[in-house]
Amino acid sequence: MGRYWANAFPIAAVLLWGGNAVVTKASAGVIGAAEIAFWRWLIAAALLLPFAINPLRTQWGDVRRNLGKQAILGLLGSALFPTLMYLAASHTSAINMGVIQSLMPIMALGLAMALFRQRFSAVVWAGALLSLLGVAIVVTGGSPARLLARGVNPGDAIMLAATACFALYSTLVRKWRNDLPQVTNLFLQAAFASAVLSVPFALTPRVGINAGNVAIVLYAAVLASIAAPLLWMAGIVRIGPARAANFFNGLPVVAAVFAVLFLGERVTLAMLPGVVLVIGGVMLAERYAARPLGSKAG
């Protein structure tokens, strides 16, 4: 029973992130991208502060040594990633956003090779190519050849950029591990993000938090920004990153189901092979990336 209970942590995180794709799409037209991103992280920082204040005092030396790294992580994962997602939501569907976001592990593998000289087998790159083909099928409605004629939809291109930011964030998080509590790291990133986002917030038109968008802002601030990351980290501690990654692969399916149920989006038969290729390619790449070159499959 304990093993199944441990699986509940990453499952809950993926459900919340899948729901966030729908909430992000719903935010288009009711609140600006810079505005919701700013309020999201300001509220998150305020809620995290009571839990982070004691480590900030007692471990100030560690905090000071890691401030620069946490600022970069906050810029990538908390400022750029969600802001680009909100911008993408005006030009693409929640289904496409969920599918593209699921490329994050593949992008992280590529960044690990480029930045840290890690080497991966041909099987890993085959998985990456399968995933990219799957995304092409989904975003073109089953006709990848359209990319040559029409190019990438602006919303899908922005979502690819957002996912690349999160992939770099994930790569650096693993590289820059420290001894601070996770809630303190999350607070620092949220605080830096809200400070950075205060500039576009001040310079762009604002509608303010109102009855039409308050639920969206609170979901983003509390569930997507605090609950989901903490649940994900708790899952990694209990079952390990490799098994947790298998649950992340279900993100496009969760996002698609929620988009159909709550937004009325349609999943066409032409898109299904693409979703299968994305999930299968990511699982293949992750499985073989965990093995040194030359090892045998288990």
N, C-alpha and C positions, 0 to 999 in steps of 0.2 A: 504493500500500500504506500510506503514511503517513497518508493521510486516513482509511482504514478503521481503522487502529490508534488514531487519535485518537478515533473514535467508541466505542471499547471502554471508555473512561473513564466517560462518562455511562451507558452500558448497564450496566456493572458496578455503578454506584451505584444505579440503579433496581432491579436484581436484588436487591441487599442490602436496600434499603428495602422492596421487596415481600416479601422473606423476613421482615423485621421485623414486618410486619402479622401474619404467622402466628405468630411467636415471641411477640408481644404477646398474642395470643389464647391461646396455650398457657400464658402466665404466670398467667392467671386461675385461682385456686384453689390454686396451688403457692407463690406468694409475693405479698405485699401490694403495692399500687400504690406507696405511698410508699417501701417498702423496696427494691424493684427499681430505682426511679428514683434513689434515693440511691446505691446500690452502683454503678449504671451510670455515673454521672458522677464518683464518687470514683475508681473504677478508671480511667476515661478520663483524668482529670486526672493521676493518678499515672503513667500510661504516656506522656502528652504532656510532662510536666515536663522530662525530660532533653533534649528537642528544643527546648523553649521557654526554658530557663534562660539561654542565652547572649543571645538578644534581650532578655530581661527585664533583663539587666544593662547591655548596651551601648546599648539604646534606652529607658532608663527614663523619659526625658522624654516620649517619645511614649506609652509605656504609661500614665504618670500622667495625661496629658491625655485618654486614652480610657477610663479605668477606669469612669467612670459609665455611658458608653454600652455598654461590654461587660457591665456588671452587668445592665443592662436587657435586653440580648440574651440573656444567660444565663438570666434569669428567664423570658423568653418562650419561647425556642426549646429550652432545655435542661431547665428545671424544669417549667413549666406544660404545655407541649406533650406530652412523654412521659407525665407523671403522669396527665393527662386521658385519654390513649390507654389506659393501663393500667386506669383506672377504666371506660372504655367497653367494654373487652374482656369484662367480666363480663356485659354486657347486649346485645351485638350480635355479628355474625359478622366474621371476618377479611375476607370479601369486601366487606361493607358498609363496613368501616373503610378498605379500599383505595380504594373508589369515592369515598367522602366526602373522603378526603385529596387526591384528584386535583382537588378544587375549589380547592386552594390558589392557583393562578395567577389564577383569577377573583376570589377574595377580595382578592388582592394588588392587582389592578387597581382594585377599588373603594376600597381604602384609599389608593392613590396619588392617586385623584381627591379623596377626602375630606380627606386630610392635606396634600397637596402641590399641590392645585388643577390636577392634570392633567386634560385633556379627551379624551374618546374618542368615536368615531363610534357611530351607532346600530347598526352591524354588531357592534361589540364587545358591546354590551348584548344584542343578539339571541343571540350566542354564549353569554353568561352565562345567559340565560333557558333556552336549550336544555339547558345543563349542569345547571341546577337541576331542570328537568323530568326529566332522566335520573336524577338522584339520587333524586327522589321515586318514580320507577318502581322503582328497585332496592330501596330500603328498604321499600317497601310490597308487594313481590312482584308488581309489574305492575298494581297498582290504586291510583293516586295519590289517588283519591277517599277512600281510607281515612284520609288525613291529616286530613280535615275531621271525620270521625267519631271517630277514636281519638287523633289527635295524633301527635307524633313519638315513636318508641321512645326511652326514656331513654338507652340506649347510643349511638344515632345522634345524639341531641342533644348528648351530651357530646363525641362525636367531631367534630361541627360546631364546638363551642367550641375543641377542640384545634387543628383546622385553621385557625380564625381566629387563634389565637395564633401559629401558624407563618407564616401569611400576613403578619401584622404584623411578625414577626421578619424575614422575607425582604425586606419593604419597607424596614425600617430598616437592614438590612445594606447594601443598595444606597445608601441615603442617607448612612450613616456610614462610608464606606470610609476606610481609613487606610493608612499605610505599613508597618505591622507585618506580619511573616510570618503567613500564614494559620494555621499551627500554633500560633503564640503567641496569636492571637485565640481559637482554639478552646480552648486551655488555659485562658485567662482565663474564658471562658464556662462551661466545665466546672467550674472551681474555684468560681465564684460559685454555680452551680446546686447543687453538692454542699453548699455552706454553707447555702443556703436550705432545701434538702431535709432537712438534718440535724434541723430542728425537727419536721416531721411524722414523720420516721423515729423520733425519740425518743419521740414521744407516742402512736404507734399500736402495736398488737400486732405482733410480729415472729416469723417462723419461722426466720430465719437461712439462710445459704447452705448447701445440702446437695446430696447426690447427685441429688436430683430436680429441682433448679432451677439448678445451677451452669452448665450449658450455655446455658440461657436468659439468665442474667445476663451471661456472657462474650460471647455473640452481641450483646446489646444494647450492652455497653460497648466492645467492640473493633470489630466489623463495622459496626453501625448508627451508633455515635457517633463513630468515628474514621475508619475506612476509607471508608465511604460519603461523608461530607462532603468528605474530601480528594480522592477520585476525582471527585466532582461538580465541585469547584472546578478541578481539573486539566482536566476536560473543557471547562469554560467558557473557560479560558485558551486551549485549543487550537482549539475550533470555534465559540466565541462563545455568548452566552446564548440567542439565538433558536433556533439549531439544537439546543442542549442541552435547551431546553424541550420540543421535539418528543419527545425520549426520555422525559421525565417523564410525558408523556401516556399512556405505556404502563403506568404504575403499576397502575391497576385491573385490567388484564389479567394482569399478573405476579402480583399478590396473589391473584386468583381462581384461577389455575392452581396456585399453591403451596397455597392453602387446600383445593382439591380433592385434590391429591396427598398432603398431609401431615396434614390434619385431617379429611378425609372430608366436607367441606361440599359442598353441591349447588348447581350453577348451573342455574336453571330457564330455560326458553325465555322466560318472561315478563320475566326480568331483562335479557336480551340487548339489547333495544332501548334500555333505560336506559343500559347501558354504552356503546353506540354514541353516544347523544346526549351523554353526559358528555364522551367523548373528542373528538367532533366539535365540540361547543360550545366547549371549551377551546382547541382548535386554531384555530377561527375567530376567537375573541376575541384570542388571542395574536398571530395573523398581522396583524390590522388594528390592534391596539393599538400595534404597532411603527411605524405610519405616522402622520404628522401629519394632522390633519383636512384634508380636501379633496384628499388625494393619491389617485392612481389605483391600482387593483389591478394587480399585475404578472403 
